[in-house]
Amino acid sequence: MGTFDALKAQLELQEWPNIYLFKFIVPNDNHHLAQVTALFDINSEISYHHSGSGKYVSLSAKEVMLSPDDIIAVYERAALIPGIISL
């Protein structure tokens, strides 16, 4: 069973295309923020919230996704970014 099988099964219960909210936590530096932001389309609605200590940034992105497979693909690319936490 793959890492994202449970998520994919849950997503397949919804109708597609649909708006999906991604949430990630990354170290607060330009390199990490650029890598995570690059996962999304220019039309995505992205917001940032800095941690109290300033060491981390929570990034939320709303994007129209065409299918559960497209969502899984974003999470798979995100998993390659060192230090990222997917929520």
C-alpha positions in Angstrom: 0.0 0.0 0.0 1.4 3.4 -1.0 2.0 6.4 1.2 -1.0 8.3 -0.2 -3.5 5.5 -0.8 -5.8 6.4 2.1 -5.8 10.1 1.0 -6.5 9.1 -2.6 -9.4 6.9 -1.5 -10.9 9.7 0.5 -10.4 12.2 -2.3 -12.1 9.9 -4.8 -15.4 10.3 -2.9 -15.5 14.0 -4.0 -16.4 15.4 -7.4 -13.6 16.8 -9.6 -12.4 19.3 -10.6 -12.6 20.9 -7.1 -10.7 23.5 -5.0 -8.2 21.8 -2.7 -6.4 23.4 0.3 -2.8 22.3 0.8 -1.0 23.1 4.0 2.8 22.8 4.7 5.2 23.9 7.3 8.8 24.8 6.2 11.9 26.4 7.6 11.7 30.1 7.3 14.2 30.9 4.5 13.9 32.0 0.9 15.1 28.7 -0.6 12.4 26.6 1.2 9.7 29.1 0.5 10.6 29.3 -3.2 10.6 25.5 -3.5 7.1 25.2 -1.9 5.6 28.1 -3.8 6.9 26.5 -7.0 4.5 23.6 -6.4 1.6 25.7 -7.2 0.1 27.5 -10.2 0.3 31.3 -10.5 -3.5 31.5 -10.0 -3.3 29.7 -6.6 -4.3 31.6 -3.5 -1.3 31.3 -1.2 -1.0 32.6 2.3 1.9 32.6 4.8 1.9 32.6 8.6 5.2 32.8 10.5 5.7 30.9 13.7 6.2 32.9 16.9 9.9 32.2 17.0 10.3 33.0 13.3 12.0 29.7 12.5 9.1 28.3 10.5 6.5 29.4 8.0 3.1 27.7 7.6 2.0 27.9 3.9 -1.6 27.4 2.8 -2.5 27.2 -0.9 -5.9 26.9 -2.5 -5.8 25.6 -6.0 -8.3 24.2 -8.5 -7.3 20.5 -8.9 -8.6 18.3 -11.7 -8.3 14.9 -9.9 -7.1 13.1 -6.8 -4.0 12.0 -8.9 -3.1 15.7 -9.4 -3.2 16.3 -5.6 -1.1 13.2 -4.9 1.5 14.5 -7.5 1.8 17.8 -5.5 2.4 15.9 -2.2 4.9 13.6 -3.9 6.9 16.6 -5.2 6.6 18.3 -1.8 8.0 15.2 -0.1 11.3 15.8 -2.0 11.8 19.2 -0.2 14.1 18.8 2.9 12.5 19.9 6.1 8.9 20.2 4.8 6.0 19.0 6.9 2.8 18.2 5.0 -0.4 18.7 7.0 
